[in-house]
């Protein structure tokens, strides 16, 4: 269910397409129009107190004029699976799909995936830890050019709408939104660390908002009242999953295994 109020709205042109956005401010409200990349810092999200501003890089969008809305899990350079999933979804002119980040690395076609997402007015993404690794020089992909890096730099850490929040990692259930940094929401698996020993943040999170996330590899999608997990291990031979926000349903296609992964690092996998 989508609840709450919206802030001022407008349009922003980014890499040849126009994206709708709404920015909520605690005290300052008027119609604004921005040209170029929207980079929103220290804003409030719906369903949070007006004085509970977030400090991570954040973009709030308006879904009022959208028909179908999907959130898609980690792609990791798997173009074939991405094209198969988008073909299944058949996005219309007023539909929208938001990716949870990690569009790149591990799979064979990172550049093609970036091109596919960047050039569509119906596709948006948050930044994942693998995009950050490229931007900070911890990893490299020789196929990427300056335009690709400009696009990666433009990706926000979070995208939200009234009642919903898309991040790559997650939230610490013991802290308010205002207590999270960019690093927190990019890499959160457990408040105790970024490993697979648990306890996982989504087992304790009680919302709001409802959080859509990737990063933690799952044997199957997690759908709970306040948390929806969508990294179903496409690049490891699992599935690429989209969540239909309007209908509350998951749609998946099977990926090709390009990288091996221990079952100990897949939540819900058979570990016998």
LUMTORVO-981774 format. One record per residue (C-alpha): residue in one letter; x, y, z. Coordinates in steps of 0.5 Angstrom, whole numbers, padded with zeros to 4 digits, always signed. Layout:
<nodes>
aXYZ...
</nodes>
This chain:
<nodes>
x+0000+0000+0000x+0003+0007-0002x+0001+0012+0004x+0004+0019+0006x+0004+0025+0003x+0009+0028-0003x+0013+0034-0003x+0015+0039-0009x+0015+0035-0016x+0018+0036-0022x+0022+0033-0028x+0030+0032-0029x+0033+0030-0035x+0039+0025-0034x+0043+0022-0040x+0038+0023-0045x+0031+0022-0041x+0027+0025-0037x+0025+0022-0030x+0020+0024-0025x+0022+0026-0018x+0019+0029-0012x+0023+0032-0006x+0020+0033+0001x+0023+0038+0005x+0022+0039+0013x+0020+0047+0012x+0021+0049+0005x+0016+0047+0000x+0015+0050-0007x+0015+0048-0014x+0022+0047-0017x+0025+0045-0023x+0032+0042-0024x+0036+0041-0030x+0042+0036-0030x+0043+0030-0025x+0039+0030-0019x+0043+0029-0013x+0039+0030-0006x+0042+0030+0000x+0039+0031+0007x+0032+0030+0005x+0026+0027+0009x+0023+0021+0006x+0015+0020+0007x+0013+0016+0013x+0019+0019+0017x+0018+0025+0022x+0020+0032+0019x+0026+0033+0023x+0028+0026+0022x+0033+0028+0016x+0037+0023+0012x+0044+0024+0011x+0045+0019+0005x+0045+0021-0002x+0037+0020-0004x+0032+0021-0009x+0025+0021-0008x+0020+0020-0014x+0013+0020-0015x+0009+0014-0017x+0002+0018-0018x+0003+0018-0026x+0006+0011-0026x+0002+0005-0028x+0006-0002-0027x+0012-0001-0022x+0018-0006-0021x+0024-0007-0017x+0029-0011-0020x+0035-0015-0016x+0042-0015-0018x+0044-0016-0025x+0052-0017-0024x+0053-0016-0032x+0048-0021-0034x+0045-0018-0040x+0041-0024-0043x+0038-0025-0036x+0036-0018-0036x+0033-0018-0043x+0029-0024-0042x+0026-0021-0035x+0025-0014-0039x+0021-0018-0044x+0017-0022-0039x+0015-0015-0036x+0014-0012-0043x+0014-0005-0040x+0009+0001-0042x+0011+0008-0043x+0008+0010-0036x+0011+0004-0033x+0018+0004-0028x+0023-0001-0026x+0028+0001-0021x+0034-0003-0020x+0037-0005-0013x+0044-0004-0015x+0050-0008-0017x+0049-0008-0025x+0056-0009-0026x+0062-0014-0025x+0062-0021-0024x+0058-0023-0031x+0061-0022-0038x+0057-0016-0040x+0057-0010-0035x+0058-0005-0041x+0052-0007-0045x+0048-0008-0038x+0049+0000-0036x+0048+0002-0044x+0041-0002-0043x+0039+0001-0037x+0042+0008-0038x+0038+0009-0044x+0031+0008-0042x+0026+0013-0039x+0023+0007-0036x+0029+0004-0032x+0033+0007-0026x+0038+0005-0021x+0041+0006-0014x+0048+0005-0013x+0051-0002-0011x+0057-0004-0007x+0060-0006-0014x+0059+0001-0017x+0062+0004-0011x+0068+0000-0012x+0069+0002-0019x+0068+0009-0018x+0073+0009-0012x+0078+0005-0016x+0078-0002-0012x+0076-0005-0018x+0076-0004-0026x+0073-0006-0032x+0077-0004-0038x+0070-0004-0043x+0067+0002-0039x+0068+0009-0042x+0067+0016-0039x+0060+0016-0040x+0059+0010-0036x+0063+0013-0030x+0059+0019-0031x+0053+0015-0030x+0055+0011-0024x+0057+0017-0021x+0050+0020-0022x+0047+0014-0018x+0044+0016-0012x+0045+0011-0006x+0037+0011-0005x+0031+0012-0009x+0024+0012-0005x+0017+0014-0006x+0011+0015-0001x+0012+0008+0003x+0018+0005+0000x+0025+0005+0000x+0030+0002-0005x+0037+0001-0003x+0043-0004-0004x+0044-0007+0003x+0039-0005+0008x+0038-0001+0014x+0040-0002+0022x+0033-0004+0025x+0036-0001+0032x+0037+0006+0028x+0033+0011+0025x+0034+0013+0018x+0038+0019+0020x+0043+0015+0023x+0045+0012+0017x+0051+0013+0012x+0052+0012+0005x+0056+0006+0007x+0051+0003+0012x+0045+0003+0006x+0050+0000+0001x+0053-0006+0005x+0048-0007+0011x+0047-0015+0012x+0047-0015+0019x+0048-0010+0024x+0054-0014+0027x+0058-0014+0020x+0057-0015+0012x+0058-0023+0013x+0053-0028+0012x+0053-0030+0020x+0047-0026+0022x+0043-0024+0025x+0040-0021+0018x+0038-0014+0019x+0031-0016+0015x+0029-0021+0020x+0029-0016+0025x+0027-0010+0021x+0019-0007+0023x+0019-0001+0018x+0016+0004+0016x+0018+0005+0010x+0018-0002+0006x+0025-0003+0004x+0027-0007-0003x+0034-0009-0003x+0039-0013-0006x+0046-0015-0004x+0045-0021+0001x+0044-0027-0004x+0038-0031-0003x+0036-0038-0005x+0029-0035-0007x+0026-0028-0006x+0024-0025+0001x+0017-0022+0002x+0015-0019+0008x+0011-0013+0011x+0017-0009+0011x+0023-0012+0007x+0023-0015+0000x+0030-0018-0002x+0031-0019-0009x+0038-0021-0010x+0037-0029-0012x+0044-0030-0015x+0043-0029-0022x+0050-0029-0024x+0051-0035-0020x+0046-0039-0024x+0040-0037-0020x+0035-0032-0022x+0034-0025-0024x+0028-0023-0020x+0023-0017-0021x+0018-0015-0015x+0011-0012-0018x+0010-0007-0013x+0003-0006-0015x+0001-0013-0015x+0005-0016-0009x+0008-0021-0014x+0015-0024-0016x+0017-0025-0023x+0024-0029-0024x+0028-0031-0030x+0033-0036-0030x+0041-0034-0030x+0047-0037-0033x+0052-0039-0028x+0058-0035-0029x+0061-0035-0022x+0061-0040-0017x+0059-0039-0010x+0059-0043-0004x+0052-0045-0001x+0054-0042+0006x+0054-0035+0002x+0047-0036+0000x+0041-0035+0005x+0036-0040+0005x+0040-0045+0001x+0040-0053+0002x+0047-0053+0006x+0047-0061+0007
</nodes>
